[in-house]
């Protein structure tokens, strides 16, 4: 009897261990040793293939350092939104057609070499990636400290080990693992606060024409930039020296559903941080794009932090952090296309207009499309797609089930209304980045709550256009509540930065009878402005600015051209009530441009007046 019990226990143990083996795969099981500095790519590829073949539930990277080199990477053609078009993307960690997998990196450090895309999630379902940091030993952006400033030259100190460089034809050129690229852009950061230096931004911390410099190496990473720079940066401050292309995302999610990324530190990338495109139900929890504190860096990821192009379902951004990016921490939008020609009663020839948003399968049969007039950008009708066919990476033919609207003409635009997400952004920190904080363009339900903003430009931008960037998404339901907007907000100027919150679609000819945005509630927030403009809104119906605290800061010098606290252009159904002003708030006024006074319901006892009307 005892022998039978023992045999049963042994059999059960073997069966249990077999299940564990099938459910969990370790990269170490394929021979890779963390901290060895050898190329992890082939080992990881084998582990992913095993997971896909066996239906494994968990892929484990034992804690340590993993190095990824270009040799053996998968190269694939991907058209990636807001990213330079190149023949192939290098994909060292590619999940393609993988479902129901948890990737636990155990707090490991992933170090990448040369230009590549760390994670690619293509046509997957139910994928989670967690507990990992991403960085480069030789980053694709450089930094320098300002040592000497004169009218004839500036001396800067570069860590030549981390950012090797040469001088070619008098210009500063950075060289790396298989690449070299000339310095073309610059941002100045304060040495103490690590904020973008106030009043610099895209106006240029070195002033116009700075690219007329000639460089000379003095010694030990010290470089002299010979030129009488129109603006002099401060000695001791840092320059972020931008020199490379935007050619790979950090993580690219495409054609996938139910993807979660958590506890990921993106210290650097070769382009956008996490780019999600034509994907559904995405969650980002405790994801950061910040400078690596262990490497004394000022620079962070290359461009945007989280970028969403033509997604749907629910997007959740929770407890994330962003600082020192060279573009926007969060950007959500669709892609509008231009009508080139009517090919029949139901058929159109259209064009993907922006050079970084081409090659998409823009629509599928059964999807809903909005027809947008060019001038007022009003969506005047909708249609259901019958078929879609690409002529090339830019032009496509699209047919509809019903006859096209008679008013539709060449030059008008289309928007895919099927690929629009709901968005929740909460408990996150938006530090001092090159541009703004959040860009939001989606007609879905949007909630932005309990965040802290210290953006160099506008904290929140609600844009939209079918004429320039062709990023679609007129909002219909946005709530901005219980956030704190600190005084670094709007310390520099960038495109569309007309207020701490800027509702600024690009509309060629505004028509108050055809508002672009609708139903925006800004409630229960705390603003700490040092300058005049708190809120700017254009072509909006249903705007509520209620129960906010506006507390004056004297930390920075006012500079903005808009000397009104609130500006409303071609807006209607406005309510401004219950707000509390503390200190010598600048302006305390509202400017109306093409907006009737009767459209504004102004609460009493706020100390806010309508001061100007055009």
N, C-alpha and C positions, 0 to 999 in steps of 0.2 A: 504493500500500500504506500509506504513512504517513498519507494522508488518511483511509483506512478506520479505522486504529487511533485516530486523533484523534477521528473521529466516534463510535467505540465508547466511548471514554473520556468524551466529552461526554455521550453518552446515559446512560452509567452514573452519571455525576455528577448529572445531572438526576433520574434515578430515585431515587438515594440521598437527595438533598435533598427529594424529594417524600415519601419514607418518613419522614424526620425531621420534616417539616412535619405529616404525619398523626399521628405518634406523640407530638408535643409541641406544646402550646398555651401561649402566654404571655399573661397578662392585658394586658401592654403592647401586644400586637398588636391590642387592641380600643380603644386610644386612651388608656388610663389611664397617668398619670405619677405614680410614687411620690413622696411628699413634697409633693404639690400641695395637700393638705388638702381636695380636693373629694371628693364622695361616691363611693366605689368600688363601691357596690352594683350599679348597672346594668351596669357594665363586667364585674364578676365574674359576674353572671348570664349575660351573653352568652358569656363564656368557658366556663362550665360547660355551657351548652346546646350549644356547639360540640363539647366533649369527648364529651358523651352521644351526639350525632348521628353523629360520625365514629369512635367507638370509640377515642378518644385514650388513650394510656397515661400521659402525664405532663402535669400542669397546673403551670405555673411562675408564681410571683409574683416578679418581679425585686426585689432587696433594696431596702427603703425603708420609709417610713411609709405606711400605708393607713388612711384614715378611713371609717367606716361610720356613716351617718345613717339614721333611720327611713324617709325617703322612698324609695319603690320596693322596700322589702323585701317578701318573700312572707310573708303572714300565714296561719297554719294552725292548726287545732284539734288540739292534742296533749294527751292525758292523760298527764302526766309524774309518775312516782313521787316521793313525798316532796316535792312541789312544789305551790304554791298553784294551784288551778284557776282559770283565766282563759279568756275566750272564744277568744282567739287568741294564738299565740306569734309574735313577730317573728323571721324567719329571714333574715338578710342573706346568708348563705352556705349554700345548701341543695343537698345532693346527694341526689337522689331517684331511685331506680331506676338508679343508676350503678354500673358494675362495672369492676374491673381498672384502677383509676386511682391513680397516685401524685401527691399534691399537695405540691409542694416550694415552701415559702414563702421559702427562701433567707435565713433569719435576719431576716425582716421584722418590723416592729412593727405590729400591728393595733390600732387605737384605735377604740373604740365610743362612741356617743353615745346618750343616753336608754336605755331598758330594751329589751334584745334578747338573742337567743341566737346567739352568734358562729358556731358551726358546727352544722349539723344533718345527720345521716347517716341517711337513711330508706330502708329496703328496698334496701340496697346489699350488694355482695359484693366482697371483695378491695380494700379502700380503705386507703391510707396517707396520713396527714397529718404533715408534719414541718417542723421549723425555723421556729418562729413564736413570738412572744409576744403575749399578749392583755392589754389594759388599757383603762382609762377615764381620760380627762382629769379628769372630774368623777366620782369614784367613788360607788358606791351605799351606801357605809358611810363614816362620817367618823371623824376622830381629833382629839384635842386634848391639849395638854400642861398639866399641873397647875401653876399659878403660885403661888397663895396658898390656904392652908387655915386656916379659923377655925371657931369654933363657930356662927357666924352665916351664913357663906357660903363658897363655893369659887370662885376665879377660874380660868378655863381659857382657853387661847389656841388659837384655831382658825385654820387657814389658809383665810381666806375666799375666796381665789381658787380654790383647789382644791375647797373644800366651802362654797359660798355658803349663807347662812342668814338667817333672819328670826326675829323674836319675834312669836308670835301668842297672845294671851290668856295671856301670861306663860310660854309654853312655847317651847322651842327647836325650830325647824322648818327642815329643810334643803330647799333648792330647787335644781333642776337643769334639764337640757335637756328640758323638757316634763313635769316632775313636781315634786311637793313632798311631803315626808313628815316626820312628827313623830318626834323622838327617843323611843325606847321601851326600849332595852337598853344595857348598858354592861359593859365589861371593862377591867381595869387591867393594864398591862404595865410591867415594871420598865425604867427608863430606860437602865440599863447592860446587863443581861443579855438584854433583850427577851423575857423569860419572862413568862407570866401571873403576876401578883403572887401569891406563895404565900398560901394560906388564903382566897382570894377566890372565884373560880369562880362557880357559879350561886348561891352564898349572897349574892353581891352585894358589889361593892367599895365601894358607897356605903351599904349597909345597907338594911333593909326600909323601905318607904314613901318612898323617895327621889323618887318621881314627884310628891311634894307640893311640889317646888321651884317658885320663880318665877324667871325669867331676865331679865336686863337687859344690854344692850350698853353696855360702857364705851367702848372705842375700838379701832380697828385689829384687829378679830378677837378682842378680849378680852371675855369674857362672864362675868358674875357670876351664879352659881347661889345664890339666897338660900334657905337651909334649914339646919337643924341636923342634918346627915347623921349617921346612927347609926354609920357607920364612916367614918373619915377616910382618904382615899388619901394617898399620899406625895407631897410636893412634888417636882416634876421628873419624876415618872412620867407615863405616857401613858394616856389613856382612849380606847378604841375605842367610838365612839358608834353604836349600831345603830339604824337608822331606817327601813329600807325592807323591802318584801315579798320573799319567795322565789318569784319568778314565772317566771324563765327559767333554764335550765341554761347553763353556758358552752359545752359541747359535748353534744349530745343524740344518742345512737346508739340507733336503734330498728329492730327487724325486720331486722337486718343480720348479716352473717357475715364473719369473717376481716378484722377491722378492726385496724389498727396506728396508734398515735399515738406519735411520738417527737420528742424535743427541742422540747417545748412548755413555755413558761413562762406559767403562768396567774397574772398579777399581780392580777387582779380578775375578778369575774363578777357576774351579777345573781341568783345562786342557787347551786345545786349546781355543782361544777366540771365534771366530765365524768360525765354520767348515761347509763349503759348499761342498756337495758331490752328484754327479750325479744330478745336478740341472742346470738351464738355465736362463740366463739374470738376473744378480744380481747387485744391486747398493748399495754402502756404502758411505754415505755422512755425514761428521762430526761425524765419529765414532772414539772414542779414547780408547786406552789401556795405561793408565798412572797411576802413584801412586795417591791415594786419598789425595789431598792437605789438606783436613780438618782433616786428621788423622795422619799427620806427618809421612807418610810412604815413605820408599825408594822403596819397592817392588811394582810391578804392577800385571798384570795378570799372570797366572801360566806359560804358554808356548807361542806358537805363538799368534799373534794378529788376522790376517785373514788368514785362510788356505783353499785352494781350491783344491779338489781332484776329477778328472774326471768330470769336468763341461764343459758346452758348451754355445754358444751364446756370449753375451757381458758381461764382468765383468768390472765394473767401481768403482774405489776407488778415492774419491774426498774429499779434505780438511780434511783428517784424521790425527791423532797424535798417536805416539807410543813411549813409554819410559819405561825402567826398566823391560822389559819382560825377561823371562828366555829362550827364543828361538826367532825365526825370526818373525818380524812384518807382512810380507806378503810372502806366499809361494803358488805358483801355479804349479800344476803338474798333470800328469796322473799316471797310475799304469801299469808297464810292468809285464808280467808273463812269466814264463819259460816253454819251451817245454820239456815235460818228455818223451813222446813216440808218434810215429806215429801209429795210430790205423787203418789206411787205406789210400787210395789215397786222401781222402777229410777230414779225421777226425784226431784230435789230442787229447792227454791227456796233460793237462797243470796244472801248479801249481802257486797259489798266494804265493809269496816267503817271503815277510816281515811279521813278526809276528803281526804287527799293521795294516796290510792291507789285512785282510782275510774276507771271508764271503760275498764278493760283488757278485751281479749279474753282472759279468764283461762284458758281451756282450748280445745283442739281435739280432734276425734275421734281416737281411738287413743292419747291421752296417759294416763299413769298418775297416779292421784290417791290420796293417803293420807287415811284417816279418823282424826281426832284427837279423843279424848274431852276434854271441857272441863276437868275437874278436875286430873287427873294429867298431862294433855297427852300421853298415850300414843297412838302410832299403832297402832291395834288391827286394822286391815284396809286393804286397797287395792282399787282398782277401775280398770277401763279405760273411758275416756269413749266414749260412743256419739254424743252430740251436745251442743252448747252454744248457748244463745240468750240474748242480752241483752234484758231488759225495758226497762231504761233504763241510765243510767251507774252505777247502784249495785246493782240487783237483776238476777239472771240465773237461768235454768233450766238444769240440767245432768242429762243422762241417762247411764246406765251400761249396759254390755253384759250384766252379771250383776245379780242381785238385790242390793239394798243390805243391809249387815249389820243384823241385827235389833237390835243394841245402839245403833245410830246414832240420835241424838235431836236435836231442836231445841236450839241452844246449842252443839253440838259444832262442830268446824271441819274444813275440807278444806285439803290442801296439794297443789300440783301437783309431783309427783316427777319429771316429765320435764324441767322447767326448773330444773335444779340444776347448778352448775358445779364443776369442779375448779379450785383456786386455788393459784398460786405467787406469793409476795411475798418478794423478796430484795433485798439490797444497797441498802436505802432508808433514809431518815432521816425520823423522825417527831418534829418539833419541838414547841414549846409551842403548843398549840391550845386553843380554848375547852373542848373536851370530851375525848374519848378518842383513842386512836391507830388501832387496827383493830377493827372490829366484824365478826365472822365467824359467819354462819348459813347453812351449806350442808352437806348430807350427802355431798358429793363429797370427793375427796382434797385435803387442804389442807396446804401446806408454807409455813411462815413462817421464814425463815432469813437470817442475816447482816445483820440490820437494827440500827439504833440508835434507841432510843426515849427521848424527853424529854417525853412527853405530860403535860399539866397534870392530867388525870385518869388513869384506868386506861390502861395501854399497850395491852393486848389485852382486849377484852370478847367473850365468847362468850355471846350472849343467846338469845332465842327466846321467842315468846309467841303466843297466840291469844286474847288478852284485852285488850290495850292498844294497842300499835303494830301488832299483827297482822303482824309480820315473821317469817316461818317459816324453818325450816332447822335442825333438830336435827342436830348434827355427828356423824359416824361415824368419821372418820379424820383427825385433826389432829396435825401435828408442828410443834413450836415449838423450834427449835434454833439454837445458836451466835449468839444475839442479845445485845445489850448494853442493859440497862435502867438508864439514868442517874438520878440523884437528883431531877431535876425531876418524875419520874413520881409521880403521886398527891399533888401538892402542893395540890390543890383538890378539892372534892367536886362530883360531878355524878351524874346518875342511873346506878345500877348499878356504881358505883366502889367495890367492896368489897375490892379488892386490886390490886397492880400488874398481875397477870393475874386477871381476874374472870370466872368461869364462872357466869352468873347469869340463868338463864331465869325468866320470870314464870310460876310454877306455883301455882294456887290451893290445891291440896292434894297435897303431895308424897307419893309412895309409893315406898319404896326398891326394891320389886319391879318398878317400872315406871320405870326411869331414862330421862331425856330425852336427855342427851348420852352419847356413848360414845367410847372409844379416843382419848384425848388424851395426847400425849407431850410433855413439857416437859424438854428434855435439853441439857446442854452450854452453858447460857446464863450470863451474868454479870449479877447484880442488884446495884444500889448503893442500897439503901433507906435513908432517913433515919427511917422510921416502922416500925411493926409489920407491917402486912399485905402479904405478898408474893404469896400465892396464896389465892383464895377459890373454892370449887367447890360447886355445888348440883346434886343429882339427876344424878350422873354415874357411869357404870360403866366401869372401865378407865381410870384416871388414873395417869400415871407421871411423877413429879417426881424426876429422877435426874441426878447428875453436874453439878449447877449450882454456881456460886460465888456466895455471898451475902456482900457486903462492905459493912459499915456506913458510911454517910455521916453527918457531923454538920453538914452545911451548913444544914439547915432544922430547925425545931422540930416534933417529933411532935404530931399533933393528932387522928388518926383514932380513931373509936370502937372499932374492932376492935383489941384489944391481944394478938393472936395472930399468929404468922408465917404459919400455914396454918390455914384453917377449912374443914371438910368437913361439908356438910349433906346427909343422905340419899344418901350415896355408897357405892359398894362396889368391890371389886377395886382397891385403891389401893396403889401402891408408891412409897416415898420412900427413896432410897438413893444413896450415893456423893456426897452434897452436901458442900461445904466452906464453912464459915462463917469469916469473917475480921473481926476487930475486935469491938466490943461490940454485936453484932447484937441487936436488940430481940426479946424473946419467946423465940426458939429453941424454939418450942412448937407444938403442934397442938391445935386444939379440934375435938371431934367433936360434931355435933348430929344425932341420928337416924342415926348411923353406927356400927355395931358396931366395937369394937376389933379383933375378929378379921378385919375387912375390910381392915385396914391392915397392909401388910408394911413395917416400919420398919427400915432398915439400921442397922448399928452404926457407932460412931465418927463420928457426925455432930454430936453435941451437941444433937440435937433430941429433945424428949420429948413424949409425949401428956399434955397438962396439963389438959384439961378435957373433960367429956363430959356431954351432955344427952340 
